Amino acid sequence: MQLPTTPRERLVVALDVETGVEALALVDRLAGTVGMFKVGKQLFTAEGPSLVREIVARGERVFLDLKYHDIPATVAKACVEATRLGASIVNVHASGGRQMLTECVRAVDEVCAAEHLERPLLLAVTVLTSMDDANLEETGVSATAAEQVIRLARLARDCGLDGVVASPLEIGLIRQNVASEPFAILTPGIRPAGGEKGDQKRVMTPAEAVAAGATYLVVGRPITAAADSKGAAERIAGEMEAAFGPASA
């Protein structure tokens, strides 16, 4: 899968809704306005793989946000099935370790070659945007959130993954200390200027995240809960475009 070039292609809408009916209504409403749709644990648990297939069948791209974390063989097999579903981005937890990460890359590369499938981007989750230094310390991690993100991003890079999931506040650090483009950084915790943080602790506006070097921006409630979701998506894409400049439109 090629990395995005336009602001619209970089915008990922989180389908954090309860039913497939709601999700597909949003997909139909936002088709052509955004680049990808995120299917996470809630929606996938409620509706299963068939919903991913349905979104892909409509010509849209899916970020399958299941954050796999288990023994290497189990996670590798899950990534293979996600690839067969047609997901464009699949993520795993970097904290699963080197063997798990390298096994995922190997398994996905093999199935794509054998079955002539489009290879998804494999991204490693670093530190969740809901966590800060104090939360990490509670789990036995003595490093700061920024330090842990850099450590895990380097591990992901060294294991051959295509990029990471990280908070907006660590984008610049990753670009400076780990990798420049085409190493992808997918960034949740995006809130339009003046928007509420919700349960995210490390957030940034779309323009700030793009300027810092984000590849993909995940936006949920500011779009999906808006009275005019398409208009909200267009405004956010406009904020991103302003950060890129006219040449990127």
VOPAGU-2260 file (C-alpha; in pm, 1 decimal, decimal comma):
REM VOPAGU-2260
SITE   aa  ch    i         X         Y         Z
SITE  MET   A    0       0,0       0,0       0,0
SITE  GLN   A    1     130,6     343,5     -94,6
SITE  LEU   A    2     145,9     619,3     162,9
SITE  PRO   A    3    -106,1     904,0     125,6
SITE  THR   A    4     -21,8    1228,1     -49,7
SITE  THR   A    5    -327,7    1451,9      -6,0
SITE  PRO   A    6    -490,0    1574,6     318,0
SITE  ARG   A    7    -806,0    1378,8     238,6
SITE  GLU   A    8    -610,1    1055,1     199,8
SITE  ARG   A    9    -445,4    1112,7     537,6
SITE  LEU   A   10    -773,0    1153,7     725,3
SITE  VAL   A   11    -898,0     837,1     897,4
SITE  VAL   A   12   -1245,1     841,1    1053,1
SITE  ALA   A   13   -1298,7     623,4    1360,8
SITE  LEU   A   14   -1622,8     427,0    1328,7
SITE  ASP   A   15   -1665,3     400,6    1704,6
SITE  VAL   A   16   -2035,9     321,1    1686,0
SITE  GLU   A   17   -2243,9      29,3    1811,1
SITE  THR   A   18   -2385,8    -122,4    1493,0
SITE  GLY   A   19   -2293,8    -199,0    1136,4
SITE  VAL   A   20   -2595,1      -3,2    1018,9
SITE  GLU   A   21   -2461,0     311,8    1184,3
SITE  ALA   A   22   -2111,1     243,2    1054,0
SITE  LEU   A   23   -2217,4     190,8     693,0
SITE  ALA   A   24   -2434,4     502,0     704,0
SITE  LEU   A   25   -2125,7     701,4     804,5
SITE  VAL   A   26   -1918,1     532,7     533,9
SITE  ASP   A   27   -2175,3     624,5     269,1
SITE  ARG   A   28   -2200,4     980,6     400,9
SITE  LEU   A   29   -1824,9    1035,5     408,3
SITE  ALA   A   30   -1720,5     843,1      96,5
SITE  GLY   A   31   -1492,5    1058,1    -116,3
SITE  THR   A   32   -1434,8    1302,1     168,6
SITE  VAL   A   33   -1195,1    1096,8     383,1
SITE  GLY   A   34    -924,8     846,0     302,2
SITE  MET   A   35    -997,8     557,4     536,7
SITE  PHE   A   36   -1227,8     422,8     805,9
SITE  LYS   A   37   -1115,5     275,4    1137,6
SITE  VAL   A   38   -1288,8     -36,9    1264,7
SITE  GLY   A   39   -1195,7     -93,2    1627,3
SITE  LYS   A   40   -1266,0    -347,0    1898,9
SITE  GLN   A   41   -1622,3    -239,5    1980,4
SITE  LEU   A   42   -1753,7    -246,3    1625,6
SITE  PHE   A   43   -1554,2    -554,0    1523,2
SITE  THR   A   44   -1680,1    -746,0    1826,4
SITE  ALA   A   45   -2037,9    -647,2    1748,4
SITE  GLU   A   46   -2034,9    -707,6    1373,7
SITE  GLY   A   47   -1733,5    -926,5    1292,7
SITE  PRO   A   48   -1524,2    -958,8     976,7
SITE  SER   A   49   -1822,6    -925,3     743,6
SITE  LEU   A   50   -1841,6    -553,0     813,1
SITE  VAL   A   51   -1479,3    -505,2     709,0
SITE  ARG   A   52   -1549,8    -696,3     388,6
SITE  GLU   A   53   -1856,1    -480,5     322,8
SITE  ILE   A   54   -1663,9    -154,0     364,0
SITE  VAL   A   55   -1384,3    -279,8     139,4
SITE  ALA   A   56   -1641,7    -398,4    -117,7
SITE  ARG   A   57   -1770,1     -41,4    -133,2
SITE  GLY   A   58   -1427,5      69,2    -249,7
SITE  GLU   A   59   -1315,8     216,0      81,6
SITE  ARG   A   60   -1001,8     150,3     286,0
SITE  VAL   A   61   -1009,8       7,8     638,5
SITE  PHE   A   62    -773,6      54,0     929,9
SITE  LEU   A   63    -837,2    -256,5    1138,8
SITE  ASP   A   64    -756,3    -124,8    1484,6
SITE  LEU   A   65    -745,7    -441,7    1694,7
SITE  LYS   A   66    -400,2    -387,6    1848,5
SITE  TYR   A   67    -300,1    -753,0    1844,7
SITE  HIS   A   68     -83,6    -859,1    2140,6
SITE  ASP   A   69     -26,7   -1228,7    2208,5
SITE  ILE   A   70     230,6   -1498,9    2147,1
SITE  PRO   A   71     410,0   -1456,8    1811,2
SITE  ALA   A   72     236,8   -1736,6    1620,2
SITE  THR   A   73    -111,0   -1622,6    1727,5
SITE  VAL   A   74     -54,6   -1260,0    1632,0
SITE  ALA   A   75     107,4   -1352,7    1301,8
SITE  LYS   A   76    -192,3   -1567,6    1206,5
SITE  ALA   A   77    -431,3   -1286,7    1304,8
SITE  CYS   A   78    -238,7   -1043,5    1082,7
SITE  VAL   A   79    -262,7   -1289,3     794,3
SITE  GLU   A   80    -640,5   -1308,0     831,3
SITE  ALA   A   81    -664,6    -929,1     855,9
SITE  THR   A   82    -470,8    -910,3     530,0
SITE  ARG   A   83    -711,6   -1155,3     367,0
SITE  LEU   A   84   -1001,8    -938,3     483,9
SITE  GLY   A   85    -860,0    -653,8     276,2
SITE  ALA   A   86    -754,8    -424,2     561,1
SITE  SER   A   87    -523,4    -146,7     446,6
SITE  ILE   A   88    -367,4     -92,1     790,1
SITE  VAL   A   89    -324,3    -352,4    1063,8
SITE  ASN   A   90    -173,5    -277,0    1404,0
SITE  VAL   A   91      -4,4    -476,6    1677,8
SITE  HIS   A   92     140,4    -376,4    2013,8
SITE  ALA   A   93     511,9    -302,9    1993,3
SITE  SER   A   94     539,2    -421,8    2353,0
SITE  GLY   A   95     473,9    -773,2    2223,2
SITE  GLY   A   96     844,8    -783,4    2151,0
SITE  ARG   A   97    1090,7    -848,2    1871,2
SITE  GLN   A   98     991,4   -1206,7    1793,2
SITE  MET   A   99     623,8   -1120,0    1767,2
SITE  LEU   A  100     689,1    -820,8    1543,7
SITE  THR   A  101     926,3    -997,5    1305,1
SITE  GLU   A  102     696,2   -1299,0    1280,2
SITE  CYS   A  103     406,6   -1071,3    1181,5
SITE  VAL   A  104     608,5    -909,8     904,4
SITE  ARG   A  105     726,3   -1246,7     774,1
SITE  ALA   A  106     378,2   -1401,7     776,6
SITE  VAL   A  107     212,0   -1106,7     602,7
SITE  ASP   A  108     482,1   -1083,7     336,8
SITE  GLU   A  109     448,5   -1455,4     267,4
SITE  VAL   A  110      70,2   -1459,4     234,0
SITE  CYS   A  111      70,9   -1152,0      10,5
SITE  ALA   A  112     325,0   -1313,4    -221,5
SITE  ALA   A  113     151,3   -1652,5    -224,2
SITE  GLU   A  114    -205,0   -1522,8    -268,8
SITE  HIS   A  115    -131,9   -1206,3    -467,5
SITE  LEU   A  116    -284,9    -981,3    -204,5
SITE  GLU   A  117    -227,5    -610,1    -152,1
SITE  ARG   A  118       4,6    -578,7     143,9
SITE  PRO   A  119    -137,1    -371,7     430,2
SITE  LEU   A  120      72,7    -133,8     630,6
SITE  LEU   A  121     183,7    -299,6     952,8
SITE  LEU   A  122     199,8     -49,5    1235,5
SITE  ALA   A  123     315,3     -94,6    1594,4
SITE  VAL   A  124     127,9      70,3    1879,2
SITE  THR   A  125     371,6     251,4    2108,8
SITE  VAL   A  126     203,2     419,0    2410,1
SITE  LEU   A  127    -172,4     472,2    2414,2
SITE  THR   A  128    -283,4     836,0    2405,1
SITE  SER   A  129    -487,6     777,7    2720,8
SITE  MET   A  130    -167,9     711,1    2917,4
SITE  ASP   A  131      82,3     952,8    3067,4
SITE  ASP   A  132     403,1     913,4    3269,8
SITE  ALA   A  133     214,1     831,7    3590,5
SITE  ASN   A  134       7,8     561,2    3418,7
SITE  LEU   A  135     322,5     402,0    3276,5
SITE  GLU   A  136     488,1     402,2    3617,0
SITE  GLU   A  137     188,8     212,5    3757,8
SITE  THR   A  138     256,8     -64,2    3505,1
SITE  GLY   A  139     625,9     -88,5    3593,0
SITE  VAL   A  140     764,9     129,1    3312,9
SITE  SER   A  141    1013,8     374,4    3459,9
SITE  ALA   A  142    1065,6     564,2    3134,0
SITE  THR   A  143     859,9     869,0    3045,9
SITE  ALA   A  144     593,4     832,0    2779,3
SITE  ALA   A  145     818,6    1007,8    2527,3
SITE  GLU   A  146    1115,0     783,4    2607,6
SITE  GLN   A  147     903,2     469,7    2582,9
SITE  VAL   A  148     756,1     578,1    2249,7
SITE  ILE   A  149    1103,6     628,7    2103,0
SITE  ARG   A  150    1224,1     292,7    2236,6
SITE  LEU   A  151     926,7     105,9    2089,5
SITE  ALA   A  152     935,3     297,4    1760,5
SITE  ARG   A  153    1299,3     196,5    1712,8
SITE  LEU   A  154    1208,2    -163,6    1783,4
SITE  ALA   A  155     928,7    -152,2    1526,7
SITE  ARG   A  156    1158,2       2,0    1266,2
SITE  ASP   A  157    1429,3    -255,9    1328,9
SITE  CYS   A  158    1177,6    -539,2    1296,4
SITE  GLY   A  159    1065,0    -420,4     953,6
SITE  LEU   A  160     726,0    -271,6    1035,1
SITE  ASP   A  161     600,9      15,0     821,9
SITE  GLY   A  162     548,6     259,9    1105,6
SITE  VAL   A  163     390,3     322,9    1441,1
SITE  VAL   A  164      84,3     449,0    1619,1
SITE  ALA   A  165     183,0     731,6    1852,2
SITE  SER   A  166      35,6    1039,4    2014,0
SITE  PRO   A  167      74,4    1373,6    1836,5
SITE  LEU   A  168     318,0    1493,3    2101,8
SITE  GLU   A  169     574,2    1230,2    1999,4
SITE  ILE   A  170     560,2    1280,4    1620,9
SITE  GLY   A  171     852,5    1521,0    1611,6
SITE  LEU   A  172    1059,6    1303,6    1843,5
SITE  ILE   A  173    1005,5    1000,7    1621,2
SITE  ARG   A  174    1098,1    1193,8    1308,5
SITE  GLN   A  175    1413,8    1328,6    1474,9
SITE  ASN   A  176    1527,8    1015,6    1659,4
SITE  VAL   A  177    1387,0     713,6    1477,0
SITE  ALA   A  178    1296,1     760,2    1111,6
SITE  SER   A  179    1184,2    1013,7     855,4
SITE  GLU   A  180     936,3     938,2     576,9
SITE  PRO   A  181     836,9     685,5     446,4
SITE  PHE   A  182     816,3     543,7     801,2
SITE  ALA   A  183     448,6     602,1     876,8
SITE  ILE   A  184     312,0     765,9    1189,8
SITE  LEU   A  185     -58,5     719,2    1252,5
SITE  THR   A  186    -184,1     961,8    1511,1
SITE  PRO   A  187    -493,1     937,6    1727,8
SITE  GLY   A  188    -564,9    1208,3    1983,3
SITE  ILE   A  189    -656,0    1462,3    1716,5
SITE  ARG   A  190    -897,4    1734,9    1817,5
SITE  PRO   A  191    -995,9    2033,4    1599,9
SITE  ALA   A  192    -909,1    2374,6    1738,3
SITE  GLY   A  193   -1137,6    2438,9    2035,7
SITE  GLY   A  194   -1250,6    2075,4    2058,2
SITE  GLU   A  195   -1278,8    1877,3    2380,9
SITE  LYS   A  196   -1005,3    1626,9    2473,4
SITE  GLY   A  197   -1244,7    1353,6    2586,0
SITE  ASP   A  198   -1048,0    1056,7    2726,2
SITE  GLN   A  199    -729,6    1148,6    2540,6
SITE  LYS   A  200    -444,4    1305,8    2738,8
SITE  ARG   A  201    -182,7    1375,1    2471,1
SITE  VAL   A  202    -363,8    1561,2    2192,1
SITE  MET   A  203    -301,5    1808,8    1910,8
SITE  THR   A  204    -496,6    1989,4    1637,9
SITE  PRO   A  205    -495,5    1853,4    1280,7
SITE  ALA   A  206    -276,0    2134,7    1153,1
SITE  GLU   A  207     -25,5    2090,0    1434,6
SITE  ALA   A  208      -5,0    1713,8    1379,5
SITE  VAL   A  209      49,3    1749,7    1005,4
SITE  ALA   A  210     315,9    2014,9    1057,4
SITE  ALA   A  211     491,8    1784,5    1304,8
SITE  GLY   A  212     513,1    1504,5    1047,9
SITE  ALA   A  213     209,9    1278,5    1094,4
SITE  THR   A  214     123,6    1046,1     805,5
SITE  TYR   A  215    -233,2     960,4     910,1
SITE  LEU   A  216    -468,4    1141,5    1148,8
SITE  VAL   A  217    -746,5     948,2    1321,8
SITE  VAL   A  218   -1051,8    1155,7    1410,4
SITE  GLY   A  219   -1367,3    1016,4    1567,2
SITE  ARG   A  220   -1631,7    1207,0    1759,1
SITE  PRO   A  221   -1554,6    1552,0    1614,1
SITE  ILE   A  222   -1673,9    1404,6    1283,3
SITE  THR   A  223   -1905,8    1117,2    1370,7
SITE  ALA   A  224   -2097,9    1306,7    1641,0
SITE  ALA   A  225   -2130,6    1625,7    1435,6
SITE  ALA   A  226   -2471,1    1726,6    1301,8
SITE  ASP   A  227   -2305,5    1756,6     960,1
SITE  SER   A  228   -2038,5    1486,6     962,2
SITE  LYS   A  229   -1933,5    1548,2     602,7
SITE  GLY   A  230   -1894,6    1918,7     666,4
SITE  ALA   A  231   -1692,2    1847,1     980,5
SITE  ALA   A  232   -1462,2    1615,9     785,0
SITE  GLU   A  233   -1417,2    1877,9     514,0
SITE  ARG   A  234   -1324,9    2140,4     773,1
SITE  ILE   A  235   -1066,1    1912,5     930,7
SITE  ALA   A  236    -921,1    1829,5     588,6
SITE  GLY   A  237    -904,7    2204,4     531,0
SITE  GLU   A  238    -705,2    2251,5     852,2
SITE  MET   A  239    -465,5    1982,5     732,9
SITE  GLU   A  240    -434,8    2137,0     388,8
SITE  ALA   A  241    -346,6    2473,0     541,5
SITE  ALA   A  242     -58,3    2307,7     725,9
SITE  PHE   A  243      67,8    2144,1     404,2
SITE  GLY   A  244      32,2    2453,2     189,6
SITE  PRO   A  245    -135,3    2495,6    -152,4
SITE  ALA   A  246      99,4    2248,3    -327,5
SITE  SER   A  247     -47,5    1955,3    -138,6
SITE  ALA   A  248    -412,7    2009,2    -229,7
